[in-house]
Amino acid sequence: MEILPVGDRAARREFLHLPGSLYAHDPAWIPPLLLECRRHFSKNNPYFRHATFQAWIARRGKKTVGRISAQVDRLHLERYDDHTGFFGMLEAQDDPEVFQALFDTAQAWLREWGMKRIRGPFNLSINQECGLLVEGFDTPPVIMMGHALPYYSRRIEEQGFTAEQDLLAYRIGSDFAAPRHLDALSSRVAGRVRLRTMRRREFMEDLAILKDIFEDAWADNWGFLPFTAEEFNDLGKSLKLLVPTDFVRIAEVDGEPAAMMVVFPNLNEAIRDLDGRLFPLGWLKLLWRLKVSGVKTGRVPLMGVRRRYQGSYLGAILALLLITSLQDSARRRGLEEVETSWILEDNIGMRTIIESIGGKCYKRYRIYRKDLA
C-alpha cells in the first residue's frame, strides 16, 4: 500500500470518487455534487486565503482504498494560539492498516507545520461540514451535514483519538405546537420586538446583519471561528440562490437586530438520485425540485441570539418567536420536517428550547482530538 499526495487531476478524481465505492450499498448515503466537491481544491475557495491544505489517497495496487486531508488554519491559530491542526475528508475501507497509514501521514505533515495536536474531522473548517457521524446511520444526511460508516469511529479511536465534543442534530416536524406560555411571554415584550424577513433589495445589508449577529451570538462557543467577509459572501450566494426570503428571519429589539434564523431547503433531498452530476440533465431535475415540486425537508444551519440576551427570558422568547414565525413559511412551502443542526451537546439552553416544541435528537456527530508526540 502507498500513500500519495493529491496534486494532479487524476489523483483528485480518485479522491473525489472514492466515497461512491465505499457507500455503494448504503441506502442512506447521498452522493454529493461533484461540482461542489471540486471547490475544496479550487484556488478560488476563500478558505485558502487563511489556511494551508494537503490531501492524500491510499492506494493498494491499482485500487484506491482511503483518503484524508490535513489543514493548518491561520485564523484559528491567531484566535486560540493552541498549535492545533485539523484533519478531514476521511473515507476508507474497513482496514486498520489503511487508517493508520492515512493518519500517520497527516500527523507527520502537521508536525512539520509545528502543530502539537490534531482535531477533526473538519471538511474543511468548523464553519463547513464537520464532525463524524456516530449515531443515526439509518437516515440520509441533510444539506451541509456528513454521513459515515459505523466502523469509522472505532478505527479513529484505535489511532489514539479521544472524543472532544459531540454535536447534535434535532428533527422538528412542521406541525409542532408552540409552547402554551409563549403568548403570555410575548405580551411582556409587545412593542419592543419586531420580526421581519430578509429584504431582497437590501440583501447585502441584511447579509452583514446575519454575520454580525452570528459572530456575537457564537463568540463564546467552543471552537468558534468567525467567517471572513469573503467566506460569508460566498455563503450568501447560496443563500440568495436557494433560500426564499421568508426562510430568513431577523428579530429586532427596540429597533436593533438582536437574533436571526435561517432555514435552507434540503438540497440533498433534491439531488439524491443524480449520482453527484448536474450534467447533462441533472440540473433540470434539481431546478424543478427546488423551484416547482419542492422538497419536504430543510435544515437550520444558522441561528443565534446576541449574547446580551442569552440566558434571559427575552433571549428565550426571541428564539421561540423565530422558530414559530418560520412555521407558517415552512408549511406553505411544503416542508414537513426541519433539522436543526448542529447544537453543542452542552448547549442546554438551546436544547431545552428545541425540545419544548417537540424536537427529537436523532443524530450525533463527534469531534476527536489527539496530542501529537
N, C-alpha and C positions, 0 to 999 in steps of 0.2 A: 504494500500500500504506500502511496505517496501523497503528500500534502502540497498542493500547488497554489501559488498566489493567483488571484483573478486579475488579469491585466489586459488580455485581448478579447476580441468579440466572441471567439469560440468558447473561452473559459466562462465569460459572462453568460453565454447561452446555457452551458452546463449548470451553472449556479442557479439560474432562474428556473430551469425546467426540472430540477431535482424533485421539488415537492410533488409534482404530478405523478411520479412513480411511487413515492412513499405513501401517498394518500389515496392511491387508485381505488382501494377497496373500503375507504372510509366514507360512509354516506353523509356525514356531517361536514365534510370539507368542501369549501367553495374555492375553485381556482381564482386567484386574484388576477386583475387585469395586468397583462404583461407590460402594457404601455406604462402603467403606474409603477410597476416593479423596476423598470429600467431607469426610472428617475432616481433611484437610490445610487446609481452610478453616474448620473449626469453632472457635468461641471456646473450646470445651472441650478442644481439643488442648493437652496440657501443655507442648508445645514453646513455645507462645506466651507462657508465663509469663516466659521469659527471652530471647525473640527477636522481632525485627520482620521482617515478611514482606510482599512485594508480588509479585503475578503479573501477567503481561501476555499478550495474544494478538496475533498478527499477522494482519491481515485484508486480503485483496486483493479488492476489490469486495465481494461477499457471502460469499466463501469464506474460512474460517479456514485459514491456511497455516502457522502456527507458534505456539509458546508458550514461555514461560520464567518462572522466578521468581528473586528475589534475596532473600537473608536476611542480617541482622546479628544475630549470636548473642552476647549479653552475657556468657554464661558462658565462651565461647571467648575473648573479649577480656579478661576478668578473668584467665584462666589464662595466656594467651600474650602479651597486650599487643602484638600484631603488626599491628593495623589491617587485619585480613583479613576480607573479606566473602565471601559464597558465592552461587553460582548453582545452580539445579536445575530439575527438572520440564521439561527441554528436550526438545522434539519439534518437528520442522519438515520441510517438503518439501525436496527436494534443490535448493536455490536459494541461492547465496551472498548475494544481496541480503537474503533473509529472515533468515539467520543474523546478518548484520552489523547489521541493524536491531534485532533482539532483543537482541544483546549490547551495542550502543550504549546502548540504553535501560536495561538492567540495570546497566551500568557507571556511567552517569550518576547513577542512583539511589544506588548505593553510594558514589560520591564525595560526594554530598550528605550522607551519614551519616558522612563523614570517613574512609572506607576508602581504603587505599593499594594494596591488592592484592585479587585475586579468585581464588577457588579453587572447584573443583567437578568434576562435578555431585554435589550432595547433595540427597536428597529426603526429608526436609528437612535432616537432620543426619548426622553420621558414625555415629550410633547407629541410623540407619534405613537406607533404601536409598541406597547411594552408589556412585560410580564409573560410568564409561562403558564398556560392553562393547566391547572392541576385538579379541577373539579368541573364537571359539566361538559363531558366529551360527546354526549349524545345529541347535542343541538348545534346548529351551524353558528359560526361567529357572525356578528353584525359588522357594519362598516367601521374600519379602522380598529378592529379588535382581532386578536390572533386565535389560532387553533393549534392543537398539538396532539401528538400521540401519547397514550398513557405512560409509556416507558421512559419518556424524556426526563421526568423529574428524578426517577431512580438513577438514571445514568449520570445526570448532572451531580447529584449528591455523592455518587461514587467518586467523583473527581474532587471531593473535599469542599464543595459548596454547602452553605447553610442558608436557610430562609432568612431574609431581612425584612420584607414587608409583603403582606397579602393585599391584593386589590380585588374588590368585589364588584360583580355585575348584578343589578337588580332588574327584574322583569315586572312591568306595571301594565295592567290592562287598561285600555282607554275608557272602559266603563266604570272606573274606580269611583267610589263615593268620597266626597270631600269630608274631612272631619266635622262632626256636628258643631263643634265650638268655633269653627272658622268665621262664621258670620258675626258672632259676638266679638271675636278678636279683631276682625276687620273694622267693626264700628268704632273701636278705640282709636284707630288711626285714620278715620274718614277725614278727607280734606287734606291730609298730608301725603298720601301715597297715590301715585298715578301709574298705571301700566300702559305701555304702548308697544306697537310692533316696530320692526325695522323700517326705516324710510328709504325707499329705492332712490329717490333723488339726492338724499344726503347719505348715501351708502358709506362713503369713506369716513365721514364724520362719525356715523354710528359704529363703524368697524373699530375706530380708535376708542370709542367709549367701551365697547366689549373688551378690548385688550386691556384698557386701564382698570376696569372692574375685575377682570380675571387676575391680573397681576397683584392687585391689592388683596383680593379675597384668598388667593392661594399662597401668598408670600411666606406664611409660617408653616406651610405643609411640608411634610417630609419630601426631600428630593426636588423641591420646586425649582424650576429654571424658567425665567421669563422668555417669551418668544422675542426674537429680533423683529424689527419692523418689517423686514423683508419676508421673514417666515410667516408672520401674521397676515401680511398682504397676500401671500401665497395661499394661506388657508381661506382668506377672503374670496379668492377666485372660485374656490369650490363652493363656498357659501352662496355666492351670487348665482352660480350655475345650477346648484342642486336644491337649494333650500328656499321655500316660499317665504315671503317677508313675514307672514303671520306665524311662522315657526320660530321666529326670534322675538323674545320679549325682553324689554328693559323696564325695570321698576325704578321710579323716581320718588325720592322722599324730599319734600319741601322744594321741589323743582330741580334737585340734583340727582344724577344717576347713582343708584345705590345697589342694584342687583340685576342680574341678567340670566337668561336661559336660552339655549339653542337646541332645537331638535333637527337632526339630519334624517331624511328618508333613508331607509336601509338599502344602500346601493348593492350590497351583497345579495339581497333577495332578487334584485333585477338582473344580476349577472351570473346567477348560479349555473345556468346551462350553456354559457358562452365559451367555456374552456379557456378563459383568460384572453380571448381575442375579440377585438371590435370590428375586424375586417374579415371578409367583405361585407357581411350583413349584420354583424353583432351590434354595431352602433345604432341601427334602425330598431332592433329589438329593445335595446337599452332606452332609447329615446321614447319609444311607445310606452314602455312600462313605467317610466318615471313621469311622463307628461300626460299620458292618456289613461291607460288602465290603472295606473297607480300601484303602490306597494302597500303591504299590510303591516309592516313593521318599521320602526325607527329607532334612533339612538340619541340620547342626550350626552354629547361629548363635552359641552361647555355649560357650566352653571356656577354661579358664585354670588356671594353676598359680601359687601365690603366689611372689613374687619371691625369697624366701629359698631356694627350692628350684630356681629356674631355673638352668640351666647345670650342674646336678649330676646324678649318677646317679640320685638319689632323684626328682628332678624328671622325668627321662625315664621312670622306672618308673611314676610316678603317671599321666603322660599315657597310656602304653601300657595300664596297668591299666584306666583309664577307658574307653578305646576298646574293648578286648577284652571288658570286662564288659557293655557295651551290645550286643555282637554277638548274644548269645542272645535278648535282648529284641527286637532288630530282626528276627531270623529268625522268632521266634514270632509276631510281629505282621505278618508277610508282607512286610517291607521287603527289597527285593533290592539296593538301592543307596542310598548316602547321600552327599550333597555336604557337604564341609567348607569353609566359606567365611564370611568371607573371610580369607585369610592374606597378610600383607605379603610382598612378594617377597623382602625382605632378612631375613625371619624364618627363617633357615637351620635353626635347631634344630627348630622345629615342622614345617617341610617335610620334614626328614630322617626324623622320626618317622612322618609320614603316608606317605612313600614307602617306608618299611621294611615296611609292611603292604600294599603294592601300590597305594597311592593314585596316581592319574594326574591331573596338571594338565590341565584341559580347557577352562577359560575364563579370560580375563584381563580385568580391569576397570582403568580408568585414571582417576586424579585429575589434573586440569590446574590450572595456575596462570598468572597474568599480573599484572604490575605495572600499576597504574593511573597514567597520566601526570597 
